[in-house]
């Protein structure tokens, strides 16, 4: 033992060669999932009720239900912003999603209105800066190849609990298998790993996840995502029903996907998947929460989350564009 720390092993078999560049959100609280970051926040703020958009991920509901916090959904408009202002009581909070990493200005406006009662869900906006004094949550696995993890910035009084540290190696199978067998080879394990994150107790982020995140070249990822997004918008912007949203790409914004909305979105999604372009659906649960014809339900049905991330280059973007244009003309 040295200074109370167990000496590390020397020799034996080799482990993964991971670089250490530092964490992007080094000053945030670090949890095993973004939804547990929200649970921690709900506990710390002692909210009795939260408002959240109809158009959001089902996972957000997990801590709300577990803590039996009252909730109410609110609608968003065509700009993906709250359709009306909500009068909050002192023990209530409002969750707003920074959709696709494109709504930072909306976040800043609502921060001025709601103050510390605003909860910013930056799961889709890893690079978006925290607005000073505003509770903000990030989900690194939406942007990088990590098995879990969540970041939280908050000025709420910290809870005194000592949390167990998570272990992530059993949720790494799909990430390793994709390298050797492609996306299809690891998909079943990916679904298992996703399911394993349901109803996890609050833990701190694992050593493995933190090690993986310190190895990311964050500036290169930023550059590639913005370049790919620009390529997509150059070719698809004129036919995108969300063009006013995507045109708002701000100076430092780093998008998660290129959101492309078309009347033929549902059919086009199937066609792209048939060509091995895997387009996620955001989010199937919206159909259960919204009645037929509601804007959020139409958005969930017709919006395509086209991949623009750091794994791809301009040729990949043009392949997707070509398939969409060929399908449209056909």
NUMIFI-811027 format. One line per 4 residues: number of its first residue (from 0); their letters; for each residue x, y, z of N, C-alpha, C. Coordinates in steps of 0.2 Angstrom, whole numbers. Example, Ala and Ser with C-alpha at 12.3 -4.5 7.8 and 13.67 -1.06 7.14 Angstrom:
<rs>
0) AS) 66:-28:39:62:-22:39:66:-16:39  64:-11:35:68:-5:36:64:0:39
</rs>
This chain:
<rs>
0) XXXX) 4:-6:0:0:0:0:4:6:0  2:11:-4:6:18:-4:1:23:-3  1:27:2:-3:32:4:-10:30:4  -11:24:7:-18:21:7:-21:19:1
4) XXXX) -17:18:-4:-20:16:-11:-16:9:-12  -20:4:-14:-17:-2:-16:-13:-2:-22  -7:-5:-22:-2:-5:-27:-5:-8:-33  -5:-5:-39:-7:-9:-45:-3:-14:-47
8) XXXX) -6:-19:-50:-2:-25:-52:3:-23:-58  8:-27:-58:13:-26:-63:15:-33:-66  15:-33:-73:16:-39:-77:9:-42:-78  10:-48:-81:4:-52:-83:2:-50:-90
12) XXXX) -5:-52:-91:-7:-51:-98:-9:-43:-99  -9:-42:-106:-10:-35:-108:-18:-33:-108  -19:-27:-106:-26:-25:-107:-27:-20:-113  -33:-17:-114:-34:-13:-119:-29:-7:-119
16) XXXX) -27:-5:-125:-23:1:-125:-27:8:-126  -28:11:-120:-33:17:-121:-29:23:-119  -30:28:-124:-27:35:-122:-31:39:-117  -27:43:-114:-30:48:-109:-30:55:-111
20) XXXX) -35:58:-114:-35:65:-116:-39:69:-111  -42:66:-107:-46:70:-102:-54:70:-104  -58:71:-99:-65:70:-100:-68:77:-102  -73:77:-106:-76:83:-109:-80:87:-103
24) XXXX) -84:83:-99:-88:85:-94:-84:83:-87  -78:85:-86:-74:83:-81:-77:86:-74  -80:91:-74:-83:95:-68:-90:92:-66  -93:88:-70:-100:86:-69:-100:80:-64
28) XXXX) -106:79:-61:-107:73:-57:-107:67:-62  -105:61:-60:-104:56:-65:-108:50:-62  -113:48:-66:-118:42:-64:-117:37:-69  -121:31:-67:-120:26:-72:-125:26:-78
32) XXXX) -130:31:-77:-135:32:-83:-137:39:-83  -140:42:-88:-143:48:-88:-149:48:-84  -153:43:-85:-159:43:-81:-158:43:-73  -153:40:-71:-151:40:-64:-148:47:-62
36) XXXX) -145:51:-67:-144:58:-66:-150:61:-64  -155:60:-68:-162:63:-67:-165:61:-60  -164:55:-58:-167:53:-52:-163:56:-46  -156:57:-47:-153:60:-42:-155:67:-41
40) XXXX) -156:71:-47:-158:78:-47:-165:78:-43  -170:74:-45:-177:74:-42:-177:73:-35  -172:69:-32:-171:68:-25:-168:75:-22  -163:77:-25:-160:83:-22:-164:89:-22
44) XXXX) -168:90:-27:-173:96:-28:-179:95:-24  -181:89:-23:-187:87:-19:-193:89:-23  -193:89:-30:-199:91:-34:-205:86:-32  -211:89:-32:-217:85:-31:-220:84:-38
48) XXXX) -218:88:-43:-221:87:-49:-216:90:-55  -216:86:-60:-212:89:-66:-216:89:-72  -215:94:-77:-218:94:-83:-213:92:-88  -215:88:-93:-210:86:-98:-214:85:-105
52) XXXX) -210:86:-110:-213:86:-117:-216:79:-119  -222:79:-123:-224:73:-126:-219:70:-130  -215:74:-133:-210:71:-138:-203:70:-134  -203:64:-131:-196:63:-127:-196:55:-126
56) XXXX) -190:53:-124:-189:46:-123:-192:43:-117  -195:37:-118:-198:33:-112:-194:33:-106  -187:32:-107:-183:31:-101:-183:37:-96  -185:43:-98:-186:49:-94:-191:47:-88
60) XXXX) -196:43:-90:-201:42:-85:-199:37:-80  -194:33:-81:-192:28:-76:-191:31:-69  -186:36:-68:-185:39:-61:-192:43:-59  -196:45:-63:-202:49:-61:-207:44:-58
64) XXXX) -207:38:-61:-212:33:-59:-209:30:-52  -202:29:-52:-199:26:-46:-200:30:-40  -199:36:-41:-200:41:-35:-207:43:-34  -212:41:-39:-219:43:-38:-220:51:-38
68) XXXX) -216:54:-42:-217:61:-43:-222:62:-48  -227:67:-47:-232:68:-52:-229:71:-58  -232:70:-64:-230:73:-70:-236:75:-74  -234:79:-79:-239:82:-84:-235:83:-90
72) XXXX) -238:81:-96:-235:82:-102:-237:89:-105  -232:92:-109:-234:98:-113:-232:97:-120  -236:101:-124:-234:100:-132:-229:105:-134  -226:103:-139:-221:107:-142:-223:110:-149
76) XXXX) -220:115:-152:-223:118:-158:-218:115:-164  -219:118:-170:-216:116:-176:-208:118:-175  -206:122:-171:-199:124:-170:-196:120:-165  -200:115:-162:-198:110:-157:-197:114:-150
80) XXXX) -201:119:-149:-200:123:-143:-207:122:-139  -207:123:-132:-213:123:-129:-219:127:-132  -225:125:-133:-230:128:-136:-233:134:-132  -232:134:-125:-234:139:-121:-230:139:-114
84) XXXX) -230:144:-111:-227:145:-104:-231:142:-99  -227:139:-94:-231:135:-89:-229:139:-82  -234:140:-78:-233:143:-72:-231:138:-67  -225:138:-65:-223:133:-60:-223:135:-53
88) XXXX) -225:130:-49:-225:131:-41:-218:130:-39  -217:132:-33:-210:132:-30:-207:125:-30  -211:120:-29:-209:113:-29:-210:109:-35  -210:113:-41:-211:109:-47:-205:111:-52
92) XXXX) -204:107:-57:-198:108:-62:-201:106:-69  -198:109:-74:-199:108:-81:-193:105:-84  -194:100:-88:-189:96:-92:-190:99:-99  -184:101:-102:-184:103:-109:-179:99:-112
96) XXXX) -180:96:-118:-175:92:-122:-172:97:-127  -165:97:-127:-162:101:-132:-161:96:-138  -167:96:-143:-168:92:-148:-162:92:-153  -159:86:-154:-154:85:-159:-148:89:-158
100) XXXX) -147:93:-152:-142:97:-151:-142:104:-155  -149:105:-157:-150:111:-161:-154:117:-158  -155:116:-151:-160:121:-148:-157:124:-142  -150:126:-142:-147:129:-137:-150:136:-136
104) XXXX) -152:140:-141:-155:146:-140:-161:146:-136  -165:141:-137:-172:140:-134:-170:138:-126  -165:134:-125:-163:133:-118:-161:139:-115  -157:143:-118:-155:150:-115:-161:154:-113
108) XXXX) -166:154:-118:-172:159:-116:-176:156:-110  -177:149:-110:-181:146:-105:-177:146:-98  -171:146:-99:-167:147:-92:-168:154:-89  -169:159:-93:-170:166:-90:-177:166:-87
112) XXXX) -182:162:-90:-189:162:-88:-190:158:-82  -187:152:-82:-189:147:-77:-183:147:-71  -177:149:-73:-172:149:-68:-170:142:-66  -169:141:-60:-166:134:-57:-171:129:-57
116) XXXX) -178:131:-59:-183:125:-60:-183:122:-67  -179:124:-71:-178:121:-78:-173:116:-77  -175:110:-80:-170:104:-81:-169:103:-88  -163:104:-90:-161:103:-97:-159:96:-99
120) XXXX) -162:93:-103:-160:86:-105:-156:87:-112  -149:86:-110:-145:87:-116:-142:80:-118  -147:75:-118:-145:68:-120:-143:68:-127  -146:73:-131:-145:73:-138:-140:79:-140
124) XXXX) -137:82:-135:-133:88:-136:-127:88:-131  -123:83:-133:-117:82:-128:-112:88:-128  -112:91:-133:-107:97:-133:-110:104:-131  -117:104:-130:-120:110:-128:-118:112:-121
128) XXXX) -115:118:-120:-113:121:-114:-119:121:-109  -117:120:-103:-122:121:-97:-123:128:-96  -129:130:-96:-131:137:-94:-130:138:-86  -126:143:-84:-124:144:-77:-130:143:-73
132) XXXX) -130:139:-68:-135:138:-63:-141:134:-65  -141:131:-71:-146:127:-73:-145:120:-73  -149:116:-70:-148:108:-70:-148:105:-77  -143:102:-78:-142:99:-85:-139:92:-85
136) XXXX) -142:88:-89:-140:81:-90:-138:79:-97  -132:75:-97:-129:73:-103:-129:65:-103  -130:62:-109:-129:55:-110:-124:53:-115  -118:51:-113:-112:51:-118:-113:45:-123
140) XXXX) -117:40:-121:-118:34:-126:-122:36:-132  -125:42:-132:-129:44:-138:-124:47:-143  -118:48:-141:-113:51:-145:-106:47:-146  -105:42:-142:-99:38:-142:-100:31:-140
144) XXXX) -95:27:-142:-96:20:-141:-94:18:-134  -98:19:-129:-98:17:-122:-104:14:-120  -103:9:-115:-109:5:-113:-114:9:-109  -113:14:-106:-117:17:-101:-114:24:-99
148) XXXX) -117:27:-94:-114:33:-91:-119:39:-92  -119:44:-87:-123:50:-87:-119:55:-83  -120:61:-86:-117:67:-82:-122:72:-80  -121:75:-74:-126:80:-71:-122:86:-69
152) XXXX) -124:92:-71:-122:98:-68:-128:101:-64  -127:102:-57:-132:105:-53:-129:109:-47  -133:114:-45:-131:118:-39:-135:116:-33  -139:111:-34:-143:108:-29:-139:106:-23
156) XXXX) -141:106:-17:-137:103:-11:-136:96:-13  -129:94:-12:-128:87:-14:-130:82:-9  -133:76:-11:-136:71:-6:-130:68:-3  -131:66:4:-125:63:8:-124:56:6
160) XXXX) -128:53:2:-127:45:1:-120:44:-3  -118:38:-1:-111:36:-4:-114:30:-9  -113:32:-15:-115:27:-20:-110:22:-22  -112:16:-23:-108:11:-26:-106:13:-33
164) XXXX) -100:11:-35:-97:12:-42:-100:6:-46  -102:8:-52:-105:3:-57:-99:-1:-60  -100:-6:-63:-96:-10:-67:-99:-11:-74  -95:-10:-79:-98:-10:-86:-95:-16:-91
168) XXXX) -91:-20:-89:-88:-24:-93:-93:-29:-96  -98:-31:-93:-103:-36:-95:-107:-33:-100  -107:-26:-101:-111:-23:-106:-107:-21:-112  -101:-23:-113:-97:-21:-118:-97:-26:-124
172) XXXX) -101:-31:-124:-101:-36:-129:-102:-34:-136  -108:-30:-136:-110:-27:-143:-105:-22:-146  -101:-19:-142:-96:-14:-144:-90:-18:-147  -88:-23:-144:-83:-27:-146:-85:-31:-153
176) XXXX) -91:-34:-152:-93:-38:-158:-94:-34:-164  -96:-28:-164:-97:-24:-170:-91:-23:-174  -85:-23:-170:-79:-22:-173:-77:-28:-178  -79:-34:-176:-77:-40:-180:-83:-42:-184
180) XXXX) -89:-41:-182:-95:-44:-186:-100:-39:-189  -98:-33:-188:-102:-27:-190:-108:-26:-186  -112:-21:-188:-118:-19:-184:-123:-25:-183  -124:-29:-188:-129:-34:-187:-127:-39:-182
184) XXXX) -120:-41:-182:-118:-46:-178:-119:-45:-171  -118:-38:-169:-119:-36:-162:-125:-34:-160  -130:-34:-164:-137:-30:-163:-140:-34:-157  -141:-40:-157:-144:-44:-151:-141:-42:-145
188) XXXX) -134:-42:-144:-131:-40:-138:-132:-33:-136  -133:-29:-141:-134:-22:-140:-141:-21:-137  -146:-25:-139:-153:-24:-136:-153:-27:-129  -149:-32:-128:-148:-35:-121:-145:-30:-116
192) XXXX) -140:-26:-119:-136:-21:-115:-141:-15:-114  -145:-13:-118:-149:-8:-117:-154:-10:-112  -157:-16:-112:-162:-18:-107:-159:-19:-101  -152:-20:-100:-149:-21:-94:-149:-14:-90
196) XXXX) -149:-9:-94:-149:-2:-90:-156:0:-87  -161:-4:-89:-168:-2:-86:-167:-4:-78  -170:1:-74:-171:0:-67:-165:-1:-63  -159:1:-66:-153:1:-62:-153:6:-56
200) XXXX) -151:4:-50:-150:8:-45:-145:14:-46  -145:19:-43:-140:25:-44:-133:22:-42  -129:23:-47:-122:21:-45:-117:26:-49  -111:27:-47:-107:32:-50:-104:28:-56
204) XXXX) -102:32:-61:-99:30:-67:-94:25:-66  -94:20:-70:-89:15:-70:-82:17:-72  -77:14:-69:-70:15:-71:-69:14:-79  -72:9:-81:-71:7:-89:-74:13:-93
208) XXXX) -80:15:-91:-84:20:-95:-80:27:-95  -77:28:-89:-73:34:-89:-67:34:-93  -64:28:-93:-57:27:-96:-59:28:-104  -64:25:-106:-66:25:-113:-67:33:-115
212) XXXX) -71:36:-111:-72:43:-112:-66:48:-112  -61:46:-108:-55:50:-108:-51:49:-115  -52:44:-118:-49:42:-125:-52:46:-131  -57:49:-130:-61:52:-136:-57:58:-138
216) XXXX) -56:59:-145:-53:65:-148:-59:70:-149  -61:74:-144:-68:77:-144:-68:83:-150  -62:86:-151:-62:91:-156:-63:88:-163  -60:82:-164:-61:79:-171:-68:76:-172
220) XXXX) -71:74:-166:-78:72:-167:-82:78:-168  -81:83:-165:-85:90:-166:-84:91:-174  -78:91:-176:-77:93:-183:-81:89:-188  -80:82:-187:-83:78:-192:-91:78:-192
224) XXXX) -94:79:-186:-101:79:-185:-104:85:-189  -100:91:-188:-103:97:-191:-102:97:-199  -96:94:-201:-95:93:-208:-101:89:-211  -102:83:-208:-107:79:-211:-114:82:-211
228) XXXX) -116:85:-205:-122:88:-205:-123:94:-211  -118:97:-212:-118:102:-217:-119:99:-224  -116:94:-225:-116:90:-231:-124:88:-232  -126:85:-227:-133:83:-227:-138:89:-229
232) XXXX) -137:94:-225:-141:100:-226:-141:103:-233  -135:103:-236:-134:106:-243:-138:102:-248  -139:95:-247:-142:91:-252:-150:90:-250  -151:90:-244:-158:88:-242:-162:94:-239
236) XXXX) -159:100:-237:-162:105:-234:-168:108:-237  -168:108:-244:-174:111:-248:-180:107:-247  -180:100:-246:-186:96:-245:-187:94:-238  -183:96:-233:-184:95:-226:-190:99:-223
240) XXXX) -195:95:-220:-200:99:-217:-198:102:-210  -192:100:-208:-189:103:-202:-183:108:-204  -184:111:-210:-178:115:-212:-177:121:-208  -182:124:-205:-181:130:-201:-177:128:-194
244) XXXX) -178:122:-192:-175:119:-186:-167:118:-188  -166:114:-193:-159:113:-195:-155:119:-198  -159:124:-200:-155:130:-202:-153:134:-197  -155:132:-191:-153:136:-185:-147:133:-182
248) XXXX) -143:129:-185:-137:126:-183:-132:132:-181  -131:133:-174:-127:138:-172:-120:137:-172  -116:143:-171:-109:143:-172:-105:137:-169  -107:135:-163:-103:130:-159:-107:123:-158
252) XXXX) -113:123:-161:-118:117:-160:-115:111:-163  -115:105:-160:-113:99:-163:-119:94:-163  -122:93:-168:-128:89:-169:-127:82:-167  -132:78:-165:-132:71:-164:-134:68:-171
256) XXXX) -139:70:-174:-141:67:-181:-143:73:-185  -144:71:-191:-148:76:-196:-155:74:-196  -160:78:-193:-167:76:-193:-170:78:-199  -172:73:-203:-175:74:-210:-182:72:-209
260) XXXX) -187:77:-210:-194:75:-210:-197:76:-217  -201:71:-219:-204:70:-225:-211:67:-224  -216:68:-228:-222:64:-228:-221:57:-229  -216:55:-232:-215:48:-233:-210:45:-229
264) XXXX) -209:48:-223:-204:46:-218:-204:39:-216  -210:36:-214:-211:30:-212:-209:24:-217  -211:26:-223:-209:21:-229:-202:22:-230  -199:28:-230:-192:29:-232:-188:26:-227
268) XXXX) -190:26:-220:-186:23:-215:-185:15:-217  -190:12:-219:-190:5:-220:-185:4:-226  -185:8:-231:-181:7:-237:-174:8:-235  -172:13:-231:-165:14:-229:-163:8:-225
272) XXXX) -167:6:-221:-164:0:-217:-163:-6:-221  -167:-7:-227:-166:-12:-231:-159:-11:-235  -156:-5:-235:-150:-4:-238:-144:-3:-233  -146:-6:-227:-141:-6:-221:-139:1:-219
276) XXXX) -144:6:-219:-144:12:-216:-148:12:-210  -146:12:-204:-150:10:-199:-152:17:-195  -158:18:-196:-161:25:-194:-165:24:-188  -163:27:-182:-167:26:-176:-174:29:-176
280) XXXX) -179:27:-172:-185:30:-172:-185:34:-165  -187:40:-165:-188:44:-159:-195:47:-159  -199:44:-155:-198:38:-151:-205:34:-151  -204:28:-151:-211:24:-152:-216:25:-146
284) XXXX) -214:27:-140:-218:28:-135:-223:34:-136  -221:39:-140:-225:45:-142:-232:43:-144  -232:37:-148:-239:35:-151:-243:33:-145  -241:31:-140:-245:29:-134:-247:35:-130
288) XXXX) -243:40:-130:-244:46:-126:-249:51:-130  -249:51:-136:-252:56:-140:-258:53:-144  -263:57:-145:-268:55:-150:-267:56:-157  -270:52:-161:-269:52:-168:-270:60:-171
292) XXXX) -265:61:-175:-265:68:-178:-261:73:-174  -259:72:-168:-255:77:-164:-248:78:-167  -246:84:-167:-239:86:-170:-234:81:-168  -233:79:-161:-228:75:-159:-228:68:-162
296) XXXX) -234:66:-163:-235:59:-166:-233:59:-173  -235:64:-177:-233:65:-184:-225:65:-184  -222:69:-180:-215:70:-180:-212:63:-178  -214:59:-174:-211:53:-172:-212:48:-178
300) XXXX) -217:49:-182:-219:44:-188:-214:46:-194  -214:53:-195:-211:55:-201:-204:57:-201  -201:58:-195:-194:61:-195:-189:56:-195  -184:56:-199:-179:52:-200:-172:54:-196
304) XXXX) -170:51:-192:-164:53:-188:-158:50:-192  -155:54:-197:-150:52:-202:-143:52:-198  -139:47:-199:-133:47:-195:-128:52:-198  -125:56:-194:-120:60:-197:-113:60:-192
308) XXXX) -113:55:-188:-108:55:-183:-101:54:-186  -96:53:-181:-89:54:-182:-86:47:-186  -90:42:-186:-88:36:-190:-88:37:-197  -91:42:-200:-93:43:-207:-90:49:-210
312) XXXX) -89:48:-217:-86:54:-221:-91:56:-226  -89:61:-230:-93:64:-235:-96:59:-240  -92:54:-242:-95:48:-246:-100:45:-243  -100:43:-237:-106:40:-233:-112:44:-233
316) XXXX) -111:51:-232:-117:56:-232:-120:56:-239  -116:56:-245:-118:56:-251:-122:49:-253  -120:44:-250:-123:37:-251:-130:38:-249  -131:41:-243:-138:41:-240:-142:46:-244
320) XXXX) -139:52:-246:-143:57:-250:-145:53:-256  -141:50:-260:-142:46:-266:-148:41:-265  -148:38:-260:-154:33:-259:-160:37:-258  -160:42:-254:-166:46:-253:-169:49:-259
324) XXXX) -164:52:-263:-166:55:-269:-169:50:-274  -166:44:-275:-168:39:-279:-175:37:-277  -176:36:-271:-182:33:-268:-188:39:-270  -186:45:-269:-191:50:-270:-193:51:-277
328) XX) -188:50:-282:-189:51:-289:-193:44:-291  -191:39:-288:-195:32:-290:-202:32:-288
</rs>
